[in-house]
Amino acid sequence: MRRIVAVLSCILAFATSAAFAASHYVCSGATGAGDGSSWTNAYTDFGTGSGKVNPSSLVRGDTYFVAAGNYTSGGVNFNTPDSGTSVITIQAATDANNGGGAGWTNGGTGTCHQGQAVFTANVSFTTDNWVFNGVYRQSSTGSHWLDWRAGYGFKVNNNAGGGNPVSPGAAIFAGPSASSGLWANTVNNITIEYVEVDGSHSITGTSNEDRGIRMNPASGGHQLNDYVGYSYIHDTANAALSVDGNNGLTVEYNWMQNIVNTPDHSEEIAIECSNAPGVSTNSNETFRYNYLENSQGTAYIATVCSDEHDLTNFYFYGNVFLLNQAEGVAAVGYGNGDGAILLDWWNTLNGLYIYNNTMSMLSNGTGSGAAGQCDIELQPWASASSPTATNISIQNNLVYGCSQSVNHQLCP
């Protein structure tokens, strides 16, 4: 009898939770009550003005459907307080899934309809448990080369023209905020998918804080279970994706393109370790099935560290590293750094798996660095008395068209 009661209690709890989940509607052209109760009465934006929905007080467990239009000209910080593990979903509305509210028009026309929702300044997440989902990208041609770089449900535009970003720092930021009094915390379980991130289009690298997506915990903290997938991040100065102190990160099925070096540094993917030197700051991270095209700076993927750190359980597989100068914009050559993958300044490296990647034409040989390197470099902290590297597997990687020899090296 107790078991039956327990099972019924679980079923009731699940049903109660599901019953309270609701849909809300955001449409820039809506002219109704502005209370988000339907497409006719949709909120017109995220913010604190009339007809807008306050990103500090959204409903945990609910979904906010977003129609085609331009949003958040002043930027938006999603910082609704946590409620256990309850997630808030910001999602592009489609003809197939738009929450069902009255006032929606199928076929890409009408006041509220399917189409790209453009966030015209930076988007931040400074509390836990968010999904930012553009739902779709182009799929009509069947070619990754075309489909992965067009037709996204969400776009974050950080291009102010003239090689300048709209918002210095990052187009999308996930981490605690000093200004919101949350700097002692970390921000966990952030999902970003089906989003185009358009950077400053700098060709000189003078904007040294123009990152695409940055996931950064508080000092000494670890950010857990973040996800970046099915997105197009391009034309940034510094890094397309910058992560720091992450545990359980997955980065997959993205296209990153045209990353320009800066006075700070630049990588297509920067794995930083500035927040907690000397401890295991980055662990259990997977990078798979990404296209990384045209990167200046240290390497296409690199640790960016000025002190010792530990790396545990890193997986790189199925990625394509390539140079395609025909699509490049930089004034000097791409790929003039330390190859495809550089992991340096570690004290302990335990669990590294690099396999089934393709490295093609990684330099045009016109820059000041080591042109044409397609290698994988593992370099410990220079002052480490006894660095250790265990459980290392590098195999089945295809290298094509590089002007220097390929090295898989463990540097002394």
ABEGO torsion letter per residue (X at the ends): XAAAAAAAAAAAAAAAAAAABBBBBBBAABABAGAGABAAABBABBEABBGBBBAAABBBGBBBBBBBEBBGAAEBBBABBBBEABBBBBBBBBAABAGGBBGBBBGGBEABBBEBBBBABBBBBABBGBBBBAGBBBAAAGBAAAAAABGBABBBBABAEGGBBABBGBABBBEBBAAAGAAABBBBGBBBBGBBBBBAGBAAGABAABBABBBBBBBGBBBBGBBBBGBBBBGBBGBABBBBGBBGBBBBGBBBBGBBBBABBBBABBBBAAABBGBBABBGBBBBGBBBBGBBEABABBBBBABBBBBBGBBBBGBBBBBBAAABABABBBGBBAEABBBBGBABBBGBBBBGBBBBGABAGABABBBGBABBBBBBBAABABBBBBGBBBBGBBBBGBABBBBBBBBX
